[in-house]
Amino acid sequence: MAKNTSSSAFRKIDVDQYSEDNFKEDDGDQGGPAGPDENEVNSLLQKYPFLHYNTRKYMEALKSVLSNAPLGSKNQQVKENAVNLTLRVLLAVKPSQIEEAVNSLSPDLIDILMKYIYRGFEYPSEGSSGHLLIWHEKVYNIGGVGCIVRVLSDTRRA
């Protein structure tokens, strides 16, 4: 049986502060990452005669670009540089190596990768759309529909 308490402390909450009219959008991280290190990524993208060595370097470049993505940054120039650098990495990977690269990523990095794939679809270049569709297929096979929903509903844009 419940006890009857005379406490009315719960009634002192101002419910008007939770009104929809007073809702303010989060500003996001002001000091997010400054973006990937372009010199490091460029050195990883250099062509070497050994195929297996290239594959490993491309995967390191991909992980570096995705883990340092400036998602919370307000600086558009930093974001554009990161998009261009990421697309260079994505287009440098051969279609036969894409599945291996996607399998080596964590679920959080897969979501970030999907953001950059969609961003690449916004500004296609010569031959990039077909390559990005292959990336999209492989990421979708790993991340599923949830990955796409998380990307489309996230307010932090790539």
N, C-alpha and C positions, 0 to 999 in steps of 0.2 A: 504494500500500500504506500502511496506517495505521501510525503510529508508536506504540509502546507507551510511554506516559509513566507515571511513578511518582507523579504528582500525585494526591493524594486530597482536594484542597481542596473539591471539589464534594460531598464526603461530610459536610461539617460543617454542613449546613443542617438546622435543626430542622423536620422535616416535620410534627410535631404541631401547630405553630402554624397550619397550614392545614387543620385538622380542621373538619368541618361544625359540631361542637359549639361551637367557639370563634368562629363567625361573628357579627359585630356589624353591624347595619344602619347605614348612613351617616346622620348626623344632618341632612344637607342644609345649605343655606346659612342661617346664623343671621342674617346681615345683608342678606338679599335686599331687593329694592325695597320701599318702604313702600306701594306701591300707586299707582294713577293719581291725578293731581291733579284732585280733584272740581270745583274752580272752573273750571279750564281746559276740562274736558269739558262742563260745564254751559254755558259761554259758546259752545262750538262747536255745541251742540245747540239753541240758540235758533232759532226760526223766522224766516226771512227771506222776502220775497216772491219772490226770484229762485230758481227751481228749481235751476239749474245751480250756483249759489253754495251752496245747501243740500247738494247731493250732495257737493261737495268738502269741506265742513265736516264732514259725517257721516263721510267717509272719514278725515279727520284725527283726529276723535274716536275712531274705531275703532282706528286705528294707535296713538294715544296710550294707550288703555286696554290694548291687547294688549302693547305694548312695555314697559309698566310693571306688568305682572301680578306680584303677590306670591306666586309659586309656591313659593318656598323659605321663606316666612315661617311662623313658629309661632303668630303672633297671629291668632286666629280672627276677631276683629272686623275687622281689616284685610282679611282674605280675603272676609268677607261683604260689606263695603262695595264691594270690587272686583267681586264677582259682581253685586251689584245695579246698579252703575254700568254694567258691561258689558252686562247684559241691557237696560238702558234704551237704550243705544246701538243694540244689535241690533234692538230693537223699533221704534226710530225710523226705521230705514232702510226705504224702500219695497221691496216684493218685486221690482219691476222694476229696482232699483238694486243688488240683492244680488250678482249675478254680477260686475258691474263692481268692486264693493268687494272681493270675494274675489280676483279676478284681480290686484288691486294689492298683495296681501300677499306677503311672503316665505314660504318653506316652514316656517320656524320659527314665524312668526306664525299660519300656517294651523293648525298643531298646537295652539297655545294657544287659537285660536278654537274648535276642535273640543272642547277641554276645557270651555270656557264653555258651549258648546251643550249638552253632556251634563249639565252642572251645572244649566242652565236646565230640562232635562227632569226633574230631580229635584224641583224646586219649581215646578210650573206655575202660571201666573196666568191670568186670563181672556183667552183668545185668543192666548196666547203659544206654545202647542204647535204650532199650524199654521204660525206664522211661523218658529219654530225648525226645523221640518221642512224648510222651504224653504232656510234657511241650511245645514242638514245636507246636503241634496242638492247644493247648489252647492259646498260644501267637499269633499264626497266626490268630485265630478267632477274637482276639481283635485288633491286629496291622495291619493285612492285608498284602498285597504284599508290600506295602510301607515300612513296617518294615524290611522286608527281603532286599529290595533294599538299604535302608539306611545302614544296617549292612554291606552288601557286598561292598558298595562304600565308606564307611568311612575309612580314613587312620589311625585312632587311633584304634589299635587292643587291644583286651582284653588279 
